[in-house]
Amino acid sequence: MPSLLSNRLAKRVLRPAFALVEQRMERATSAFQTDLDALHHAVADLRRQSYGLGLLLDRAGRDGHRMPTATQVDVLVREVRAVTGGDGERTRHDVTVAYRHLVALEALGAGGLPGTVSDVCGRLAAVPLLAPPNGDVLEIGTLHGLFGAGLQRMLRRGGVEARLTVVDPLDGPPAREDVVRGNLALGGGAGAADAVRIARGGFGDAAVRERIADRRYGVLVVNGDHDLAAVRDLAAPGAVVVLGPDAGPRPPGLTGLGRIADSVYCRAATAS
């Protein structure tokens, strides 16, 4: 039996149907090609944006990249709330502002802030939320001085004008006094004479501790393994004490509040 499609009459009858199918296929192919071209353009735009964002936020010149995921931020907000007792909206807002400070300071300053995004932003957000009893801040171990500048700015947002004391040997790369002072200037403020002071030397040096013992500090940030009993003795009643991952056992008089990322938060005993 001859094929139906080889029959001239059948061809004539089916020609309109074939034409309609071809038109629909052409329209579908054209629409698909349009969508594919749009997708190619979108991917190219994303690649350009990602490259520029990577230059700003990748790990070059610092401990790690500065591109947190939504999950990481959610976890950080929960940890900050657990330690500070802050409400969710305020805490998320402060974590967001802390992240913006981190990015801005590393973009403008020399060097970087040590630690992960979660640890740095946790410190910057949590300390003001814990309402330290005064604006005197002691930072033991500073690297480049950028964290102190960020903390000054975060405290100022809460109405506290910080007086920062930095203890560090500053005996060579990467820590140099000229670099640290330049970075600390990014903390802004009214430029009071006692807004920032640097005590060069190790915290284990009794002479250094004597130089900084003229005040009791509302915030004490301890980077490294130092004598925590001596730290406690410099704390004002109710002071906020932040201990890094290398810190030793807490002495009596420092009550643990919890952990945020890699840091442990404590409250100094209040006056009896």
C-alpha positions as CSV (number, residue, x, y, z in Angstrom):
1,M,0.0,0.0,0.0
2,P,1.5,3.3,-1.0
3,S,2.4,5.8,1.7
4,L,-0.2,8.3,2.6
5,L,2.3,11.1,2.4
6,S,3.2,10.1,-1.1
7,N,-0.3,10.6,-2.2
8,R,-0.8,13.9,-4.0
9,L,-4.3,14.3,-2.8
10,A,-3.3,13.6,0.8
11,K,-0.4,16.1,0.5
12,R,-2.8,18.8,-0.7
13,V,-5.3,18.1,2.1
14,L,-2.6,18.0,4.8
15,R,-0.6,21.0,3.6
16,P,-2.4,23.5,5.8
17,A,-1.9,21.3,8.8
18,F,1.8,21.0,8.1
19,A,2.1,24.8,7.6
20,L,0.4,25.4,10.9
21,V,2.7,23.0,12.7
22,E,5.8,24.6,11.2
23,Q,4.6,28.1,12.2
24,R,4.0,27.0,15.7
25,M,7.4,25.3,15.9
26,E,9.0,28.5,14.5
27,R,7.3,30.6,17.1
28,A,8.3,28.2,19.9
29,T,11.9,28.1,18.7
30,S,12.0,31.9,18.4
31,A,10.6,32.3,21.9
32,F,13.0,29.8,23.3
33,Q,15.9,31.6,21.6
34,T,14.8,34.9,23.0
35,D,14.6,33.4,26.5
36,L,18.0,31.8,26.0
37,D,19.6,35.1,24.9
38,A,18.1,36.9,27.9
39,L,19.5,34.2,30.2
40,H,23.0,34.6,28.6
41,H,22.8,38.4,29.2
42,A,21.7,37.9,32.8
43,V,24.5,35.4,33.5
44,A,27.0,37.8,31.9
45,D,25.8,40.6,34.1
46,L,25.9,38.4,37.2
47,R,29.5,37.5,36.4
48,R,30.5,41.1,36.1
49,Q,28.8,42.0,39.3
50,S,30.3,39.0,41.1
51,Y,33.8,39.9,39.9
52,G,33.5,43.4,41.3
53,L,32.0,42.2,44.5
54,G,34.7,39.6,44.9
55,L,37.4,42.3,44.6
56,L,35.7,44.0,47.6
57,L,34.8,41.0,49.7
58,D,37.1,38.1,48.9
59,R,39.8,36.7,51.2
60,A,42.8,38.6,49.7
61,G,44.7,40.3,52.4
62,R,42.6,39.1,55.4
63,D,41.7,36.0,57.4
64,G,38.8,35.0,55.2
65,H,36.2,36.2,52.7
66,R,33.5,38.7,53.8
67,M,30.5,37.2,52.1
68,P,28.2,35.6,54.7
69,T,25.3,33.4,53.7
70,A,21.7,34.1,54.9
71,T,22.1,31.0,57.2
72,Q,25.3,32.4,58.8
73,V,23.6,35.7,59.5
74,D,20.5,34.0,61.0
75,V,22.7,31.9,63.3
76,L,24.7,35.0,64.3
77,V,21.5,36.9,65.1
78,R,20.3,34.0,67.3
79,E,23.6,33.9,69.2
80,V,23.8,37.6,69.8
81,R,20.2,37.5,71.0
82,A,21.0,34.7,73.4
83,V,23.9,36.5,74.9
84,T,22.5,40.0,75.0
85,G,18.7,39.4,75.4
86,G,18.1,41.9,72.6
87,D,14.9,41.7,70.5
88,G,15.1,40.2,67.1
89,E,14.6,43.2,64.9
90,R,17.1,45.4,66.8
91,T,19.7,42.6,66.9
92,R,19.4,42.0,63.2
93,H,19.7,45.7,62.5
94,D,22.8,46.0,64.6
95,V,24.4,42.9,63.0
96,T,23.7,44.4,59.6
97,V,25.3,47.7,60.6
98,A,28.3,45.9,62.1
99,Y,28.8,44.1,58.8
100,R,28.8,47.4,56.9
101,H,31.3,48.8,59.3
102,L,33.5,45.7,58.8
103,V,33.5,46.1,55.0
104,A,34.0,49.8,55.1
105,L,36.9,49.7,57.6
106,E,38.8,47.0,55.7
107,A,38.2,49.0,52.4
108,L,39.5,52.3,53.9
109,G,42.1,51.1,56.4
110,A,45.5,49.4,56.2
111,G,45.3,45.7,56.9
112,G,42.3,43.9,58.1
113,L,40.3,42.8,61.1
114,P,41.3,39.4,62.5
115,G,38.6,36.8,62.7
116,T,35.6,35.5,60.7
117,V,32.7,37.6,59.6
118,S,30.5,36.1,62.4
119,D,33.1,36.7,65.1
120,V,33.9,40.3,64.2
121,C,30.3,41.3,63.6
122,G,29.2,39.5,66.7
123,R,31.6,41.6,68.8
124,L,30.7,44.8,67.2
125,A,27.0,44.2,67.6
126,A,26.9,42.5,71.0
127,V,29.1,44.9,73.0
128,P,26.8,48.0,72.7
129,L,23.7,45.8,73.2
130,L,25.2,44.6,76.5
131,A,25.1,48.2,77.8
132,P,28.6,48.6,79.3
133,P,28.7,50.8,82.4
134,N,31.0,53.4,80.9
135,G,32.7,54.3,77.7
136,D,36.3,53.3,78.7
137,V,37.4,50.5,76.4
138,L,40.5,48.4,76.9
139,E,41.7,46.3,73.9
140,I,44.6,43.9,74.6
141,G,46.2,43.0,71.3
142,T,45.1,45.0,68.4
143,L,46.9,43.8,65.2
144,H,46.0,46.8,62.9
145,G,43.7,48.8,65.1
146,L,40.6,48.5,62.9
147,F,38.5,46.7,65.4
148,G,38.9,49.5,68.0
149,A,37.8,52.0,65.3
150,G,34.8,49.9,64.5
151,L,33.8,49.5,68.2
152,Q,34.1,53.2,68.7
153,R,31.7,53.8,65.9
154,M,29.2,51.2,67.1
155,L,29.3,52.5,70.7
156,R,28.7,56.1,69.4
157,R,25.6,54.9,67.6
158,G,24.2,54.0,71.1
159,G,25.1,57.3,72.5
160,V,28.4,56.3,74.2
161,E,31.6,58.2,73.3
162,A,34.4,55.7,73.9
163,R,37.8,56.4,75.3
164,L,40.0,53.6,73.9
165,T,43.2,52.2,75.4
166,V,45.2,49.8,73.3
167,V,47.8,47.5,74.8
168,D,50.2,45.9,72.2
169,P,53.9,45.6,71.8
170,L,53.6,47.0,68.2
171,D,57.1,45.7,67.6
172,G,56.9,45.2,63.8
173,P,54.9,43.8,60.9
174,P,52.0,43.6,60.7
175,A,51.5,45.7,63.8
176,R,53.2,49.1,63.5
177,E,52.2,52.2,65.6
178,D,51.8,54.5,62.6
179,V,49.5,52.0,60.9
180,V,47.5,51.5,64.1
181,R,47.1,55.2,64.7
182,G,46.0,55.8,61.2
183,N,43.4,53.1,61.4
184,L,42.1,54.2,64.8
185,A,41.5,57.7,63.3
186,L,38.7,55.9,61.3
187,G,36.8,55.7,64.5
188,G,35.9,59.3,64.1
189,G,34.5,61.3,67.0
190,A,35.2,64.7,68.4
191,G,38.9,64.2,68.5
192,A,39.3,64.6,72.3
193,A,42.9,64.4,73.5
194,D,42.2,61.2,75.5
195,A,39.9,59.5,73.0
196,V,42.7,57.0,72.0
197,R,45.9,56.1,73.8
198,I,48.4,53.3,73.0
199,A,50.4,51.6,75.8
200,R,53.2,49.9,74.0
201,G,54.3,46.6,75.5
202,G,52.9,43.3,76.6
203,F,50.0,43.0,79.0
204,G,52.2,40.7,81.1
205,D,54.5,43.6,81.9
206,A,53.6,45.1,85.3
207,A,54.8,48.5,84.2
208,V,52.3,48.5,81.3
209,R,49.5,47.4,83.5
210,E,50.4,50.2,85.9
211,R,50.2,52.8,83.1
212,I,46.7,51.8,82.2
213,A,45.4,51.3,85.7
214,D,44.2,54.9,86.0
215,R,40.7,54.0,85.1
216,R,38.2,51.1,85.3
217,Y,37.1,49.9,82.0
218,G,33.5,49.3,80.9
219,V,34.6,47.2,78.0
220,L,37.6,44.9,77.9
221,V,38.5,43.0,74.7
222,V,41.1,40.3,75.3
223,N,42.9,38.9,72.2
224,G,45.3,36.1,73.1
225,D,46.2,34.3,76.2
226,H,46.6,36.8,79.0
227,D,46.3,36.9,82.8
228,L,42.5,37.1,83.2
229,A,42.7,37.9,86.9
230,A,44.7,41.0,86.0
231,V,42.1,41.8,83.3
232,R,39.3,41.4,85.9
233,D,41.0,43.8,88.3
234,L,40.9,46.5,85.6
235,A,37.2,46.1,85.0
236,A,34.5,48.4,86.2
237,P,31.6,46.9,88.1
238,G,29.3,45.3,85.5
239,A,31.9,45.6,82.7
240,V,31.6,43.6,79.5
241,V,34.6,41.3,78.9
242,V,35.1,39.7,75.5
243,L,37.5,36.8,75.5
244,G,39.0,35.3,72.3
245,P,39.4,31.6,71.6
246,D,42.9,31.5,73.1
247,A,41.8,32.8,76.5
248,G,42.4,30.6,79.6
249,P,40.0,29.7,82.4
250,R,37.9,32.5,83.8
251,P,38.8,33.6,87.3
252,P,36.1,34.4,90.0
253,G,34.4,37.7,89.3
254,L,33.8,37.1,85.6
255,T,30.4,35.6,84.9
256,G,30.0,33.9,81.6
257,L,27.2,35.1,79.4
258,G,27.6,32.8,76.5
259,R,29.5,32.4,73.2
260,I,29.0,34.2,69.9
261,A,31.0,32.7,67.1
262,D,34.5,32.2,68.4
263,S,34.4,34.6,71.4
264,V,33.2,34.2,74.9
265,Y,31.3,37.0,76.6
266,C,31.5,37.7,80.4
267,R,30.1,40.3,82.8
268,A,32.3,41.6,85.6
269,A,30.9,41.4,89.1
270,T,29.0,44.4,90.3
271,A,30.0,46.3,93.4
272,S,28.7,44.7,96.5
